[in-house]
Amino acid sequence: MEKRLPIYCPSCNSFLDVEAMSCHHCHTKVVGDYKLPPIMLLPEEDQKFMLDFVKASGSIKLMAEQMSLSYPTVRNILDSVIEKIKNLEN
């Protein structure tokens, strides 16, 4: 099973921040208090949609074909993800 980056605190369900990163090649460690980018705070399903959308060159028509959904349905999904991102930035 693939490990996934946790984004929510298991105690209070608040967003987690990144505190440390390390290089497995040279063993350098970077420690500080860093916020995750808004896209990483989206649910995994929305992150996958955004990645697929970029790979489709932002074509809703192509996304609709790939997802076997109607154009308006994919547009609604995109609008929903956009709204989630806007809410995360506030």
PDB file as gemmi writes it, atoms N, CA and C in Angstrom:
CRYST1    1.000    1.000    1.000  90.00  90.00  90.00 P 1                      
ATOM      1  N   MET A   1       0.837  -1.184   0.000  1.00  0.00           N  
ATOM      2  CA  MET A   1       0.000   0.000   0.000  1.00  0.00           C  
ATOM      3  C   MET A   1       0.883   1.248   0.000  1.00  0.00           C  
ATOM      4  N   GLU A   2       0.552   2.192  -0.860  1.00  0.00           N  
ATOM      5  CA  GLU A   2       1.314   3.428  -0.982  1.00  0.00           C  
ATOM      6  C   GLU A   2       0.999   4.370   0.178  1.00  0.00           C  
ATOM      7  N   LYS A   3       2.062   4.911   0.797  1.00  0.00           N  
ATOM      8  CA  LYS A   3       1.855   5.897   1.862  1.00  0.00           C  
ATOM      9  C   LYS A   3       1.370   7.193   1.252  1.00  0.00           C  
ATOM     10  N   ARG A   4       0.436   7.857   1.917  1.00  0.00           N  
ATOM     11  CA  ARG A   4      -0.100   9.125   1.440  1.00  0.00           C  
ATOM     12  C   ARG A   4       0.249  10.221   2.450  1.00  0.00           C  
ATOM     13  N   LEU A   5       0.519  11.392   1.931  1.00  0.00           N  
ATOM     14  CA  LEU A   5       0.828  12.536   2.774  1.00  0.00           C  
ATOM     15  C   LEU A   5      -0.411  12.926   3.566  1.00  0.00           C  
ATOM     16  N   PRO A   6      -0.350  12.896   4.892  1.00  0.00           N  
ATOM     17  CA  PRO A   6      -1.513  13.335   5.664  1.00  0.00           C  
ATOM     18  C   PRO A   6      -1.650  14.851   5.578  1.00  0.00           C  
ATOM     19  N   ILE A   7      -2.859  15.332   5.431  1.00  0.00           N  
ATOM     20  CA  ILE A   7      -3.076  16.779   5.373  1.00  0.00           C  
ATOM     21  C   ILE A   7      -3.920  17.270   6.534  1.00  0.00           C  
ATOM     22  N   TYR A   8      -4.538  16.345   7.287  1.00  0.00           N  
ATOM     23  CA  TYR A   8      -5.373  16.718   8.433  1.00  0.00           C  
ATOM     24  C   TYR A   8      -4.795  16.158   9.723  1.00  0.00           C  
ATOM     25  N   CYS A   9      -4.905  16.921  10.799  1.00  0.00           N  
ATOM     26  CA  CYS A   9      -4.481  16.485  12.119  1.00  0.00           C  
ATOM     27  C   CYS A   9      -5.416  15.367  12.599  1.00  0.00           C  
ATOM     28  N   PRO A  10      -4.867  14.253  13.057  1.00  0.00           N  
ATOM     29  CA  PRO A  10      -5.731  13.171  13.530  1.00  0.00           C  
ATOM     30  C   PRO A  10      -6.456  13.513  14.825  1.00  0.00           C  
ATOM     31  N   SER A  11      -5.998  14.529  15.551  1.00  0.00           N  
ATOM     32  CA  SER A  11      -6.636  14.906  16.811  1.00  0.00           C  
ATOM     33  C   SER A  11      -7.772  15.891  16.631  1.00  0.00           C  
ATOM     34  N   CYS A  12      -7.529  16.964  15.857  1.00  0.00           N  
ATOM     35  CA  CYS A  12      -8.540  18.030  15.767  1.00  0.00           C  
ATOM     36  C   CYS A  12      -9.053  18.276  14.355  1.00  0.00           C  
ATOM     37  N   ASN A  13      -8.497  17.569  13.360  1.00  0.00           N  
ATOM     38  CA  ASN A  13      -8.923  17.660  11.965  1.00  0.00           C  
ATOM     39  C   ASN A  13      -8.554  18.992  11.290  1.00  0.00           C  
ATOM     40  N   SER A  14      -7.637  19.757  11.891  1.00  0.00           N  
ATOM     41  CA  SER A  14      -7.135  20.981  11.256  1.00  0.00           C  
ATOM     42  C   SER A  14      -6.106  20.593  10.193  1.00  0.00           C  
ATOM     43  N   PHE A  15      -5.824  21.519   9.255  1.00  0.00           N  
ATOM     44  CA  PHE A  15      -4.800  21.260   8.252  1.00  0.00           C  
ATOM     45  C   PHE A  15      -3.431  21.179   8.921  1.00  0.00           C  
ATOM     46  N   LEU A  16      -2.622  20.236   8.471  1.00  0.00           N  
ATOM     47  CA  LEU A  16      -1.248  20.111   8.951  1.00  0.00           C  
ATOM     48  C   LEU A  16      -0.335  21.019   8.134  1.00  0.00           C  
ATOM     49  N   ASP A  17       0.748  21.493   8.739  1.00  0.00           N  
ATOM     50  CA  ASP A  17       1.801  22.235   8.052  1.00  0.00           C  
ATOM     51  C   ASP A  17       3.009  21.327   7.930  1.00  0.00           C  
ATOM     52  N   VAL A  18       3.889  21.627   6.989  1.00  0.00           N  
ATOM     53  CA  VAL A  18       5.127  20.883   6.826  1.00  0.00           C  
ATOM     54  C   VAL A  18       6.153  21.477   7.780  1.00  0.00           C  
ATOM     55  N   GLU A  19       6.828  20.616   8.534  1.00  0.00           N  
ATOM     56  CA  GLU A  19       7.822  21.095   9.473  1.00  0.00           C  
ATOM     57  C   GLU A  19       9.242  20.717   9.054  1.00  0.00           C  
ATOM     58  N   ALA A  20       9.407  19.591   8.378  1.00  0.00           N  
ATOM     59  CA  ALA A  20      10.745  19.159   7.987  1.00  0.00           C  
ATOM     60  C   ALA A  20      10.696  18.401   6.671  1.00  0.00           C  
ATOM     61  N   MET A  21      11.777  18.531   5.905  1.00  0.00           N  
ATOM     62  CA  MET A  21      11.949  17.783   4.657  1.00  0.00           C  
ATOM     63  C   MET A  21      13.398  17.320   4.640  1.00  0.00           C  
ATOM     64  N   SER A  22      13.643  16.198   3.955  1.00  0.00           N  
ATOM     65  CA  SER A  22      15.013  15.712   3.892  1.00  0.00           C  
ATOM     66  C   SER A  22      15.316  15.151   2.515  1.00  0.00           C  
ATOM     67  N   CYS A  23      16.587  15.185   2.177  1.00  0.00           N  
ATOM     68  CA  CYS A  23      17.077  14.637   0.913  1.00  0.00           C  
ATOM     69  C   CYS A  23      17.632  13.242   1.197  1.00  0.00           C  
ATOM     70  N   HIS A  24      17.079  12.237   0.544  1.00  0.00           N  
ATOM     71  CA  HIS A  24      17.558  10.869   0.753  1.00  0.00           C  
ATOM     72  C   HIS A  24      18.909  10.634   0.091  1.00  0.00           C  
ATOM     73  N   HIS A  25      19.294  11.516  -0.822  1.00  0.00           N  
ATOM     74  CA  HIS A  25      20.566  11.361  -1.526  1.00  0.00           C  
ATOM     75  C   HIS A  25      21.746  11.841  -0.671  1.00  0.00           C  
ATOM     76  N   CYS A  26      21.659  13.084  -0.165  1.00  0.00           N  
ATOM     77  CA  CYS A  26      22.797  13.643   0.583  1.00  0.00           C  
ATOM     78  C   CYS A  26      22.501  13.833   2.072  1.00  0.00           C  
ATOM     79  N   HIS A  27      21.279  13.492   2.485  1.00  0.00           N  
ATOM     80  CA  HIS A  27      20.861  13.539   3.892  1.00  0.00           C  
ATOM     81  C   HIS A  27      20.744  14.955   4.459  1.00  0.00           C  
ATOM     82  N   THR A  28      20.622  15.956   3.582  1.00  0.00           N  
ATOM     83  CA  THR A  28      20.360  17.315   4.046  1.00  0.00           C  
ATOM     84  C   THR A  28      18.955  17.370   4.615  1.00  0.00           C  
ATOM     85  N   LYS A  29      18.785  18.107   5.697  1.00  0.00           N  
ATOM     86  CA  LYS A  29      17.457  18.289   6.299  1.00  0.00           C  
ATOM     87  C   LYS A  29      17.132  19.780   6.338  1.00  0.00           C  
ATOM     88  N   VAL A  30      15.893  20.103   5.992  1.00  0.00           N  
ATOM     89  CA  VAL A  30      15.399  21.476   6.040  1.00  0.00           C  
ATOM     90  C   VAL A  30      14.271  21.478   7.064  1.00  0.00           C  
ATOM     91  N   VAL A  31      14.396  22.333   8.069  1.00  0.00           N  
ATOM     92  CA  VAL A  31      13.400  22.386   9.131  1.00  0.00           C  
ATOM     93  C   VAL A  31      12.861  23.805   9.219  1.00  0.00           C  
ATOM     94  N   GLY A  32      11.565  23.930   9.365  1.00  0.00           N  
ATOM     95  CA  GLY A  32      10.914  25.228   9.488  1.00  0.00           C  
ATOM     96  C   GLY A  32       9.419  25.020   9.573  1.00  0.00           C  
ATOM     97  N   ASP A  33       8.678  26.084   9.424  1.00  0.00           N  
ATOM     98  CA  ASP A  33       7.218  26.011   9.462  1.00  0.00           C  
ATOM     99  C   ASP A  33       6.709  26.460   8.098  1.00  0.00           C  
ATOM    100  N   TYR A  34       6.296  25.504   7.277  1.00  0.00           N  
ATOM    101  CA  TYR A  34       5.884  25.790   5.912  1.00  0.00           C  
ATOM    102  C   TYR A  34       4.440  25.362   5.701  1.00  0.00           C  
ATOM    103  N   LYS A  35       3.698  26.197   5.010  1.00  0.00           N  
ATOM    104  CA  LYS A  35       2.315  25.886   4.651  1.00  0.00           C  
ATOM    105  C   LYS A  35       2.305  25.041   3.384  1.00  0.00           C  
ATOM    106  N   LEU A  36       1.364  24.101   3.306  1.00  0.00           N  
ATOM    107  CA  LEU A  36       1.177  23.332   2.085  1.00  0.00           C  
ATOM    108  C   LEU A  36       0.463  24.201   1.061  1.00  0.00           C  
ATOM    109  N   PRO A  37       0.771  24.036  -0.229  1.00  0.00           N  
ATOM    110  CA  PRO A  37       0.052  24.776  -1.269  1.00  0.00           C  
ATOM    111  C   PRO A  37      -1.434  24.404  -1.247  1.00  0.00           C  
ATOM    112  N   PRO A  38      -2.322  25.330  -1.595  1.00  0.00           N  
ATOM    113  CA  PRO A  38      -3.769  25.053  -1.559  1.00  0.00           C  
ATOM    114  C   PRO A  38      -4.176  23.797  -2.318  1.00  0.00           C  
ATOM    115  N   ILE A  39      -3.549  23.520  -3.449  1.00  0.00           N  
ATOM    116  CA  ILE A  39      -3.936  22.335  -4.224  1.00  0.00           C  
ATOM    117  C   ILE A  39      -3.661  21.059  -3.437  1.00  0.00           C  
ATOM    118  N   MET A  40      -2.630  21.054  -2.603  1.00  0.00           N  
ATOM    119  CA  MET A  40      -2.331  19.862  -1.804  1.00  0.00           C  
ATOM    120  C   MET A  40      -3.322  19.677  -0.664  1.00  0.00           C  
ATOM    121  N   LEU A  41      -4.095  20.708  -0.364  1.00  0.00           N  
ATOM    122  CA  LEU A  41      -5.092  20.617   0.702  1.00  0.00           C  
ATOM    123  C   LEU A  41      -6.437  20.110   0.185  1.00  0.00           C  
ATOM    124  N   LEU A  42      -6.548  19.971  -1.130  1.00  0.00           N  
ATOM    125  CA  LEU A  42      -7.774  19.432  -1.714  1.00  0.00           C  
ATOM    126  C   LEU A  42      -7.857  17.932  -1.451  1.00  0.00           C  
ATOM    127  N   PRO A  43      -9.065  17.384  -1.425  1.00  0.00           N  
ATOM    128  CA  PRO A  43      -9.190  15.925  -1.336  1.00  0.00           C  
ATOM    129  C   PRO A  43      -8.456  15.267  -2.510  1.00  0.00           C  
ATOM    130  N   GLU A  44      -7.996  14.049  -2.306  1.00  0.00           N  
ATOM    131  CA  GLU A  44      -7.201  13.354  -3.321  1.00  0.00           C  
ATOM    132  C   GLU A  44      -7.928  13.260  -4.662  1.00  0.00           C  
ATOM    133  N   GLU A  45      -9.217  13.052  -4.634  1.00  0.00           N  
ATOM    134  CA  GLU A  45     -10.009  12.961  -5.871  1.00  0.00           C  
ATOM    135  C   GLU A  45      -9.935  14.265  -6.670  1.00  0.00           C  
ATOM    136  N   ASP A  46     -10.001  15.407  -5.971  1.00  0.00           N  
ATOM    137  CA  ASP A  46      -9.904  16.708  -6.651  1.00  0.00           C  
ATOM    138  C   ASP A  46      -8.492  16.957  -7.168  1.00  0.00           C  
ATOM    139  N   GLN A  47      -7.476  16.511  -6.421  1.00  0.00           N  
ATOM    140  CA  GLN A  47      -6.094  16.646  -6.891  1.00  0.00           C  
ATOM    141  C   GLN A  47      -5.899  15.864  -8.186  1.00  0.00           C  
ATOM    142  N   LYS A  48      -6.440  14.650  -8.238  1.00  0.00           N  
ATOM    143  CA  LYS A  48      -6.335  13.830  -9.436  1.00  0.00           C  
ATOM    144  C   LYS A  48      -7.055  14.503 -10.603  1.00  0.00           C  
ATOM    145  N   PHE A  49      -8.241  15.067 -10.341  1.00  0.00           N  
ATOM    146  CA  PHE A  49      -8.969  15.776 -11.396  1.00  0.00           C  
ATOM    147  C   PHE A  49      -8.124  16.917 -11.945  1.00  0.00           C  
ATOM    148  N   MET A  50      -7.509  17.704 -11.057  1.00  0.00           N  
ATOM    149  CA  MET A  50      -6.690  18.842 -11.502  1.00  0.00           C  
ATOM    150  C   MET A  50      -5.490  18.376 -12.322  1.00  0.00           C  
ATOM    151  N   LEU A  51      -4.836  17.299 -11.902  1.00  0.00           N  
ATOM    152  CA  LEU A  51      -3.705  16.767 -12.641  1.00  0.00           C  
ATOM    153  C   LEU A  51      -4.146  16.294 -14.027  1.00  0.00           C  
ATOM    154  N   ASP A  52      -5.260  15.571 -14.089  1.00  0.00           N  
ATOM    155  CA  ASP A  52      -5.781  15.104 -15.375  1.00  0.00           C  
ATOM    156  C   ASP A  52      -6.197  16.276 -16.259  1.00  0.00           C  
ATOM    157  N   PHE A  53      -6.746  17.323 -15.649  1.00  0.00           N  
ATOM    158  CA  PHE A  53      -7.171  18.512 -16.381  1.00  0.00           C  
ATOM    159  C   PHE A  53      -5.968  19.206 -17.032  1.00  0.00           C  
ATOM    160  N   VAL A  54      -4.887  19.312 -16.284  1.00  0.00           N  
ATOM    161  CA  VAL A  54      -3.670  19.917 -16.831  1.00  0.00           C  
ATOM    162  C   VAL A  54      -3.115  19.047 -17.954  1.00  0.00           C  
ATOM    163  N   LYS A  55      -3.098  17.728 -17.750  1.00  0.00           N  
ATOM    164  CA  LYS A  55      -2.612  16.818 -18.799  1.00  0.00           C  
ATOM    165  C   LYS A  55      -3.469  16.910 -20.062  1.00  0.00           C  
ATOM    166  N   ALA A  56      -4.751  17.257 -19.891  1.00  0.00           N  
ATOM    167  CA  ALA A  56      -5.659  17.412 -21.034  1.00  0.00           C  
ATOM    168  C   ALA A  56      -5.583  18.835 -21.599  1.00  0.00           C  
ATOM    169  N   SER A  57      -4.552  19.570 -21.242  1.00  0.00           N  
ATOM    170  CA  SER A  57      -4.344  20.953 -21.694  1.00  0.00           C  
ATOM    171  C   SER A  57      -5.513  21.862 -21.356  1.00  0.00           C  
ATOM    172  N   GLY A  58      -6.187  21.568 -20.264  1.00  0.00           N  
ATOM    173  CA  GLY A  58      -7.306  22.413 -19.832  1.00  0.00           C  
ATOM    174  C   GLY A  58      -8.548  22.261 -20.696  1.00  0.00           C  
ATOM    175  N   SER A  59      -8.639  21.167 -21.427  1.00  0.00           N  
ATOM    176  CA  SER A  59      -9.778  20.952 -22.319  1.00  0.00           C  
ATOM    177  C   SER A  59     -10.902  20.217 -21.582  1.00  0.00           C  
ATOM    178  N   ILE A  60     -11.987  20.928 -21.328  1.00  0.00           N  
ATOM    179  CA  ILE A  60     -13.144  20.299 -20.683  1.00  0.00           C  
ATOM    180  C   ILE A  60     -13.727  19.238 -21.611  1.00  0.00           C  
ATOM    181  N   LYS A  61     -13.701  19.513 -22.909  1.00  0.00           N  
ATOM    182  CA  LYS A  61     -14.221  18.552 -23.885  1.00  0.00           C  
ATOM    183  C   LYS A  61     -13.450  17.229 -23.804  1.00  0.00           C  
ATOM    184  N   LEU A  62     -12.112  17.301 -23.766  1.00  0.00           N  
ATOM    185  CA  LEU A  62     -11.294  16.104 -23.670  1.00  0.00           C  
ATOM    186  C   LEU A  62     -11.513  15.400 -22.331  1.00  0.00           C  
ATOM    187  N   MET A  63     -11.623  16.167 -21.266  1.00  0.00           N  
ATOM    188  CA  MET A  63     -11.889  15.579 -19.944  1.00  0.00           C  
ATOM    189  C   MET A  63     -13.217  14.834 -19.948  1.00  0.00           C  
ATOM    190  N   ALA A  64     -14.220  15.414 -20.571  1.00  0.00           N  
ATOM    191  CA  ALA A  64     -15.534  14.767 -20.638  1.00  0.00           C  
ATOM    192  C   ALA A  64     -15.430  13.427 -21.360  1.00  0.00           C  
ATOM    193  N   GLU A  65     -14.661  13.403 -22.443  1.00  0.00           N  
ATOM    194  CA  GLU A  65     -14.466  12.153 -23.178  1.00  0.00           C  
ATOM    195  C   GLU A  65     -13.732  11.125 -22.316  1.00  0.00           C  
ATOM    196  N   GLN A  66     -12.673  11.546 -21.646  1.00  0.00           N  
ATOM    197  CA  GLN A  66     -11.872  10.635 -20.834  1.00  0.00           C  
ATOM    198  C   GLN A  66     -12.651  10.105 -19.630  1.00  0.00           C  
ATOM    199  N   MET A  67     -13.529  10.934 -19.066  1.00  0.00           N  
ATOM    200  CA  MET A  67     -14.284  10.545 -17.880  1.00  0.00           C  
ATOM    201  C   MET A  67     -15.637   9.916 -18.224  1.00  0.00           C  
ATOM    202  N   SER A  68     -15.966   9.896 -19.507  1.00  0.00           N  
ATOM    203  CA  SER A  68     -17.277   9.402 -19.960  1.00  0.00           C  
ATOM    204  C   SER A  68     -18.417  10.154 -19.283  1.00  0.00           C  
ATOM    205  N   LEU A  69     -18.252  11.468 -19.214  1.00  0.00           N  
ATOM    206  CA  LEU A  69     -19.262  12.355 -18.627  1.00  0.00           C  
ATOM    207  C   LEU A  69     -19.610  13.436 -19.632  1.00  0.00           C  
ATOM    208  N   SER A  70     -20.705  14.126 -19.384  1.00  0.00           N  
ATOM    209  CA  SER A  70     -21.079  15.225 -20.265  1.00  0.00           C  
ATOM    210  C   SER A  70     -20.209  16.450 -19.981  1.00  0.00           C  
ATOM    211  N   TYR A  71     -20.100  17.312 -20.971  1.00  0.00           N  
ATOM    212  CA  TYR A  71     -19.350  18.565 -20.824  1.00  0.00           C  
ATOM    213  C   TYR A  71     -19.857  19.367 -19.616  1.00  0.00           C  
ATOM    214  N   PRO A  72     -21.204  19.577 -19.474  1.00  0.00           N  
ATOM    215  CA  PRO A  72     -21.686  20.346 -18.322  1.00  0.00           C  
ATOM    216  C   PRO A  72     -21.335  19.702 -16.970  1.00  0.00           C  
ATOM    217  N   THR A  73     -21.313  18.383 -16.912  1.00  0.00           N  
ATOM    218  CA  THR A  73     -20.967  17.708 -15.661  1.00  0.00           C  
ATOM    219  C   THR A  73     -19.506  17.976 -15.300  1.00  0.00           C  
ATOM    220  N   VAL A  74     -18.611  17.879 -16.287  1.00  0.00           N  
ATOM    221  CA  VAL A  74     -17.196  18.153 -16.029  1.00  0.00           C  
ATOM    222  C   VAL A  74     -17.005  19.623 -15.666  1.00  0.00           C  
ATOM    223  N   ARG A  75     -17.727  20.507 -16.330  1.00  0.00           N  
ATOM    224  CA  ARG A  75     -17.664  21.940 -16.006  1.00  0.00           C  
ATOM    225  C   ARG A  75     -18.079  22.169 -14.554  1.00  0.00           C  
ATOM    226  N   ASN A  76     -19.124  21.460 -14.101  1.00  0.00           N  
ATOM    227  CA  ASN A  76     -19.575  21.591 -12.714  1.00  0.00           C  
ATOM    228  C   ASN A  76     -18.517  21.077 -11.734  1.00  0.00           C  
ATOM    229  N   ILE A  77     -17.853  19.981 -12.091  1.00  0.00           N  
ATOM    230  CA  ILE A  77     -16.777  19.460 -11.238  1.00  0.00           C  
ATOM    231  C   ILE A  77     -15.656  20.492 -11.147  1.00  0.00           C  
ATOM    232  N   LEU A  78     -15.275  21.053 -12.286  1.00  0.00           N  
ATOM    233  CA  LEU A  78     -14.224  22.072 -12.303  1.00  0.00           C  
ATOM    234  C   LEU A  78     -14.620  23.281 -11.467  1.00  0.00           C  
ATOM    235  N   ASP A  79     -15.849  23.743 -11.624  1.00  0.00           N  
ATOM    236  CA  ASP A  79     -16.323  24.887 -10.834  1.00  0.00           C  
ATOM    237  C   ASP A  79     -16.274  24.580  -9.341  1.00  0.00           C  
ATOM    238  N   SER A  80     -16.617  23.355  -8.973  1.00  0.00           N  
ATOM    239  CA  SER A  80     -16.584  22.945  -7.569  1.00  0.00           C  
ATOM    240  C   SER A  80     -15.153  22.969  -7.026  1.00  0.00           C  
ATOM    241  N   VAL A  81     -14.203  22.469  -7.812  1.00  0.00           N  
ATOM    242  CA  VAL A  81     -12.805  22.468  -7.389  1.00  0.00           C  
ATOM    243  C   VAL A  81     -12.293  23.905  -7.276  1.00  0.00           C  
ATOM    244  N   ILE A  82     -12.645  24.743  -8.223  1.00  0.00           N  
ATOM    245  CA  ILE A  82     -12.246  26.149  -8.185  1.00  0.00           C  
ATOM    246  C   ILE A  82     -12.763  26.806  -6.910  1.00  0.00           C  
ATOM    247  N   GLU A  83     -14.011  26.550  -6.565  1.00  0.00           N  
ATOM    248  CA  GLU A  83     -14.604  27.117  -5.350  1.00  0.00           C  
ATOM    249  C   GLU A  83     -13.872  26.619  -4.100  1.00  0.00           C  
ATOM    250  N   LYS A  84     -13.516  25.350  -4.062  1.00  0.00           N  
ATOM    251  CA  LYS A  84     -12.765  24.809  -2.921  1.00  0.00           C  
ATOM    252  C   LYS A  84     -11.418  25.504  -2.785  1.00  0.00           C  
ATOM    253  N   ILE A  85     -10.734  25.729  -3.908  1.00  0.00           N  
ATOM    254  CA  ILE A  85      -9.445  26.411  -3.876  1.00  0.00           C  
ATOM    255  C   ILE A  85      -9.608  27.845  -3.363  1.00  0.00           C  
ATOM    256  N   LYS A  86     -10.630  28.535  -3.834  1.00  0.00           N  
ATOM    257  CA  LYS A  86     -10.889  29.909  -3.368  1.00  0.00           C  
ATOM    258  C   LYS A  86     -11.124  29.920  -1.864  1.00  0.00           C  
ATOM    259  N   ASN A  87     -11.882  28.965  -1.360  1.00  0.00           N  
ATOM    260  CA  ASN A  87     -12.164  28.890   0.075  1.00  0.00           C  
ATOM    261  C   ASN A  87     -10.904  28.590   0.889  1.00  0.00           C  
ATOM    262  N   LEU A  88      -9.995  27.803   0.345  1.00  0.00           N  
ATOM    263  CA  LEU A  88      -8.754  27.480   1.042  1.00  0.00           C  
ATOM    264  C   LEU A  88      -7.838  28.690   1.118  1.00  0.00           C  
ATOM    265  N   GLU A  89      -7.936  29.582   0.152  1.00  0.00           N  
ATOM    266  CA  GLU A  89      -7.056  30.762   0.127  1.00  0.00           C  
ATOM    267  C   GLU A  89      -7.525  31.856   1.087  1.00  0.00           C  
ATOM    268  N   ASN A  90      -8.727  31.736   1.599  1.00  0.00           N  
ATOM    269  CA  ASN A  90      -9.245  32.765   2.526  1.00  0.00           C  
ATOM    270  C   ASN A  90      -8.796  32.520   3.936  1.00  0.00           C  
TER     271      ASN A  90                                                      
END                                                                             
